[in-house]
Amino acid sequence: MSNLLGRWDLVVSEGNGTFPSWLELTESGGRFVGRVGSSRPIVHIVLDGDIVEFSLPPQYESRTDPLVFKGKWVSGSLVGTTTLDDGTETSWIGNAAPALPSYLPQWGDAIELIGQDLSNWIPRSPETESYWGISEGMLVNSGAGSDLVTKDKFSDFRLVAEYSYPKDSNSGIYLRGRYEFQILDDFEGKRNGVGNSSAIYGFLAPKENSVFAAGEWNRAEITLLGRIVTVVLNGVTVIDQLEIPGITGGALDSAEGEPGPLFVQGDHGPVTFRRLTLTPAIP
């Protein structure tokens, strides 16, 4: 079997920083997750010994030319080059994604993440205006601005989220800062694809769309053990112990083997959370 096959957590250099991506290579092709957007199939791929080259069209990237990645397997990692949206050549590295098996946990003490103020949260993008605040004991985002990230990090957990939003709004909850639980006003039509309500964005579609209409309160119970996720939305089990293959677009990082924060998406539309209760799992 080729050293190249499998799932890879990528880190792409950009100026003085980096951004995460994700790659899966199989004998028949592969799929890719960029900085933003959903999982997408790789259009063209060449595997030659320990060398890989693949390309795919842009999705939400600010470019018209294909994304092209060239790399090779070196001592257990993939290393290579690509070009950024402005045409600048840069480097990237990929490490094998960890297995993260599930298990039967014990449960710790529940933590309510919504407090009297935002002292246990930080804006994801300090340079971007934030519309988050606490109103009548609820966590409220009133416009499109910065995401909001917990200061604490978590491994495995059960999360109870109760939320509401106005018509046509869009938000999300990123589990460990890497896997987006989709929040979306799609009550009309009740679609249940990988981009719809209660999906793990781009990867896992709910069995059915059990979301309530805009303005009503939804209750999501999300259990994440390793890579295995279960989602109950408004009393309906819509995702039942399915594996999340990799990070979703918009993730904070691609360090899947490490604990990560919870973050709530604020760059799309308004949303109100009246409850965000996280109970840590104990292996």
Helices and strands as residue ranges (DSSP letters): E 6-14, E 17-26, E 29-33, E 40-41, E 44-48, E 51-56, E 67-74, E 77-83, E 89-96, E 106-107, E 111-112, E 121-123, E 132-135, E 138-141, E 148-150, E 157-164, E 170-175, E 179-184, E 218-225, E 228-233, E 236-243, E 263-264, E 271-282
